[in-house]
């Protein structure tokens, strides 16, 4: 693991690296967003952030990728949880469980899966990585949506000039 962490400090985007696959490592990101190594929680947020920076999704699998190695890890649902939002006049800024932030916009859209009785809201975070909205953030979005007129019969939120419906679209049903 020390070698993995040392290699992560090299500059670059893991999406552009193509190192050889080195096998599986016993790291798991659980549904609640907690990171675990060998069945023990990774409590240091700095280490979680380091791993998050080199995390990549290829198909349905997740990998920690450095310029020289690629190891597979397990992810129960998605790697990140949106834990807070800042609603500005023109945009909504989202913060996740590893202290990263983005703006909800066309490059980072809101995606609602599931069904009408149990919607599951996600945000496209980085590359193919998704973040699931916490219940608290989703309820903030719902409150904001109710303060605005619906668009094409749908309630939603507007951020960075883009309207994001809060209901499940037919193509997003799972």
C-alpha positions as CSV (number, residue, x, y, z in Angstrom):
1,X,0.0,0.0,0.0
2,X,2.9,2.4,0.7
3,X,4.1,2.0,-3.0
4,X,0.5,2.7,-4.2
5,X,0.3,5.9,-2.1
6,X,3.8,7.0,-3.3
7,X,2.9,6.5,-6.9
8,X,-0.3,8.5,-6.4
9,X,1.6,11.7,-5.8
10,X,2.8,11.8,-9.4
11,X,0.9,14.4,-11.5
12,X,-1.6,13.5,-14.1
13,X,-5.2,12.3,-14.5
14,X,-5.8,8.6,-13.8
15,X,-8.3,8.5,-16.7
16,X,-5.3,8.9,-19.0
17,X,-3.0,6.3,-17.5
18,X,-2.9,2.8,-18.9
19,X,-0.6,0.8,-16.5
20,X,-0.7,-3.0,-16.2
21,X,-3.4,-4.6,-14.0
22,X,-1.7,-5.8,-10.8
23,X,-4.6,-7.7,-9.2
24,X,-7.1,-7.0,-6.5
25,X,-6.5,-5.2,-3.2
26,X,-8.7,-5.6,-0.2
27,X,-10.1,-2.0,-0.2
28,X,-13.8,-1.5,-0.1
29,X,-16.0,1.6,-0.3
30,X,-19.3,0.7,1.4
31,X,-22.7,2.1,0.6
32,X,-22.4,4.7,3.4
33,X,-19.3,6.1,1.7
34,X,-16.9,4.7,4.3
35,X,-13.5,3.3,3.1
36,X,-12.2,0.0,4.5
37,X,-8.9,-1.8,4.1
38,X,-8.5,-5.5,5.2
39,X,-11.9,-5.2,7.1
40,X,-10.7,-2.1,9.1
41,X,-12.1,1.4,8.5
42,X,-9.7,3.9,6.9
43,X,-10.2,6.7,9.4
44,X,-7.7,9.2,8.0
45,X,-9.5,11.5,5.6
46,X,-6.2,12.4,4.0
47,X,-5.7,8.8,2.9
48,X,-9.3,8.6,1.6
49,X,-8.7,11.8,-0.4
50,X,-5.5,10.4,-1.8
51,X,-7.2,7.2,-2.9
52,X,-10.2,9.2,-4.3
53,X,-7.9,11.2,-6.5
54,X,-6.6,8.0,-8.2
55,X,-9.9,6.2,-8.4
56,X,-11.3,5.2,-11.8
57,X,-14.3,3.3,-13.0
58,X,-13.9,1.0,-16.1
59,X,-17.2,-0.5,-17.0
60,X,-18.7,-1.8,-13.7
61,X,-15.4,-2.2,-11.9
62,X,-13.4,0.3,-9.9
63,X,-9.6,0.7,-9.8
64,X,-7.0,2.7,-8.0
65,X,-4.7,3.7,-10.9
66,X,-1.2,5.2,-10.8
67,X,1.1,5.7,-13.8
68,X,2.7,2.3,-13.0
69,X,0.0,0.1,-11.5
70,X,-3.7,-0.6,-11.5
71,X,-5.5,-2.5,-8.7
72,X,-9.1,-3.4,-8.4
73,X,-11.2,-2.5,-5.4
74,X,-14.8,-3.1,-4.4
75,X,-17.5,-0.4,-4.3
76,X,-20.9,-1.3,-2.9
77,X,-22.9,1.4,-4.8
78,X,-20.9,4.5,-5.8
79,X,-17.7,5.8,-4.3
80,X,-18.9,9.2,-3.1
81,X,-21.8,10.7,-1.1
82,X,-22.8,14.3,-1.6
83,X,-22.9,15.5,2.0
84,X,-23.6,19.2,1.6
85,X,-24.6,21.8,-0.9
86,X,-24.3,25.5,-1.2
87,X,-27.2,27.0,-3.1
88,X,-26.1,30.2,-4.8
89,X,-28.0,32.7,-7.0
90,X,-26.8,31.0,-10.2
91,X,-25.3,27.6,-9.3
92,X,-25.3,24.9,-6.7
93,X,-22.0,23.8,-5.3
94,X,-21.8,20.2,-4.0
95,X,-19.4,18.8,-1.4
96,X,-18.7,15.0,-1.0
97,X,-17.5,12.8,1.8
98,X,-13.9,13.2,0.9
99,X,-13.9,17.0,1.0
100,X,-14.1,17.4,-2.8
101,X,-16.5,19.8,-4.5
102,X,-18.0,20.5,-7.9
103,X,-20.7,22.7,-9.4
104,X,-23.9,21.0,-10.5
105,X,-23.8,21.8,-14.2
106,X,-23.9,20.2,-17.7
107,X,-20.6,18.4,-17.1
108,X,-21.8,17.2,-13.7
109,X,-25.5,16.5,-14.2
110,X,-28.1,15.2,-11.7
111,X,-29.2,11.7,-12.6
112,X,-32.3,10.2,-10.9
113,X,-32.6,6.4,-11.0
114,X,-34.9,4.0,-9.3
115,X,-38.7,4.5,-9.5
116,X,-41.2,7.2,-8.5
117,X,-41.7,5.6,-5.1
118,X,-38.0,5.4,-4.3
119,X,-35.9,7.8,-6.4
120,X,-32.1,7.4,-6.1
121,X,-30.4,10.7,-7.0
122,X,-26.8,10.7,-8.2
123,X,-24.4,13.3,-9.7
124,X,-21.8,12.6,-12.4
125,X,-18.7,13.5,-10.3
126,X,-15.6,12.8,-12.3
127,X,-15.3,10.7,-15.4
128,X,-17.5,7.7,-15.0
129,X,-17.6,8.1,-11.2
130,X,-20.9,9.0,-9.5
131,X,-21.8,10.5,-6.2
132,X,-25.1,9.7,-4.5
133,X,-27.0,12.6,-2.9
134,X,-27.5,12.1,0.9
135,X,-31.0,12.3,2.1
136,X,-30.4,15.7,3.6
137,X,-29.1,17.2,0.3
138,X,-31.9,15.6,-1.7
139,X,-34.5,17.1,0.7
140,X,-32.8,20.5,0.2
141,X,-33.2,20.1,-3.5
142,X,-36.9,19.1,-3.1
143,X,-37.5,22.3,-1.0
144,X,-35.8,24.4,-3.6
145,X,-37.8,22.8,-6.4
146,X,-41.1,23.5,-4.6
147,X,-40.2,27.2,-4.5
148,X,-39.9,27.4,-8.3
149,X,-42.4,26.8,-11.0
150,X,-42.2,23.4,-12.6
151,X,-40.7,23.1,-16.1
152,X,-42.6,21.0,-18.6
153,X,-44.6,19.6,-15.7
154,X,-41.5,18.5,-13.7
155,X,-40.2,19.9,-10.5
156,X,-36.4,20.3,-10.4
157,X,-33.5,22.6,-9.6
158,X,-31.6,25.0,-11.8
159,X,-27.8,25.3,-11.6
160,X,-25.3,26.9,-13.9
161,X,-28.1,27.6,-16.5
162,X,-29.3,24.0,-16.7
163,X,-32.6,22.5,-15.3
164,X,-32.3,19.2,-13.6
165,X,-35.6,17.3,-13.0
166,X,-36.0,15.6,-9.6
167,X,-38.0,12.8,-11.0
168,X,-37.0,9.5,-12.6
169,X,-36.7,9.6,-16.3
170,X,-37.8,6.5,-18.2
171,X,-34.3,5.8,-19.5
172,X,-32.9,6.0,-15.9
173,X,-35.2,3.4,-14.3
174,X,-33.2,0.5,-12.8
